[in-house]
């Protein structure tokens, strides 16, 4: 693990050179290399920048914690330390108003941060959610392939990622979203692995679709009557991927009996909109009727 230190003075540099803690490699770079060592480097690996100052007591508490965690990061990220007294222009550029301020740079941009001397366990928790996957570019490529219609290659890439990283939320979300209507059970399994809040709405939508498979098979206890019959018909149409007709009938159920199956028709419409996407022509077509039926 490489720890990049922007030194505040020559004495500190000499001290670090003479006493490398636990034998770790300490790389020293002038701030003129910030673009190279932080911004450019962050396209290869996430870079955590610790904005600190010598006079800052909390900074002196947090600094060693970050260094320990960097030593054990297994190449998932690198640490850079920037003295804000020595390089105030960079601190101002990135909106540092109080220190310690820790910013995570990915692909040349700060994507997350925290302020203050958090306890080590808190920093570890933050890192767990903030550090992106090593496979993020592969997953992004798979997402682009899905958008282009190159489904087999995309699916193969996503399954390769999950073989190495089963908890990759975005890979699970993409597979769950793609399989939601064609194979709700498989989609449900992928959805259950999603933990990143960014994709939780996809997971919820897939769970709704999986439940509608039971509705279509008449194995869900939803009762009888006109609304229930229309609801089952809508579920059947949905699983045949006849989305236009399914949405019309789900909206009809809302008008007849909104409370049926714990507002299942309302949840079904929201799930379909989420899976298809807000810009999909059918989402845009039915949004107004859906809102009118509710209110």
Secondary structure as GFF3:
##gff-version 3
##sequence-region A 1 295
A	DSSP	beta_strand	3	6	.	.	.	ID=ss1
A	DSSP	alpha_helix	10	18	.	.	.	ID=ss2
A	DSSP	three_ten_helix	21	23	.	.	.	ID=ss3
A	DSSP	beta_strand	26	28	.	.	.	ID=ss4
A	DSSP	three_ten_helix	31	33	.	.	.	ID=ss5
A	DSSP	alpha_helix	34	34	.	.	.	ID=ss6
A	DSSP	pi_helix	35	40	.	.	.	ID=ss7
A	DSSP	three_ten_helix	41	43	.	.	.	ID=ss8
A	DSSP	beta_strand	46	52	.	.	.	ID=ss9
A	DSSP	alpha_helix	57	71	.	.	.	ID=ss10
A	DSSP	beta_strand	77	83	.	.	.	ID=ss11
A	DSSP	alpha_helix	88	93	.	.	.	ID=ss12
A	DSSP	beta_strand	101	106	.	.	.	ID=ss13
A	DSSP	beta_strand	109	115	.	.	.	ID=ss14
A	DSSP	alpha_helix	120	130	.	.	.	ID=ss15
A	DSSP	alpha_helix	136	148	.	.	.	ID=ss16
A	DSSP	alpha_helix	151	164	.	.	.	ID=ss17
A	DSSP	alpha_helix	169	179	.	.	.	ID=ss18
A	DSSP	alpha_helix	184	191	.	.	.	ID=ss19
A	DSSP	three_ten_helix	197	199	.	.	.	ID=ss20
A	DSSP	alpha_helix	200	216	.	.	.	ID=ss21
A	DSSP	alpha_helix	226	239	.	.	.	ID=ss22
A	DSSP	alpha_helix	243	257	.	.	.	ID=ss23
A	DSSP	alpha_helix	260	276	.	.	.	ID=ss24
A	DSSP	alpha_helix	281	294	.	.	.	ID=ss25
###
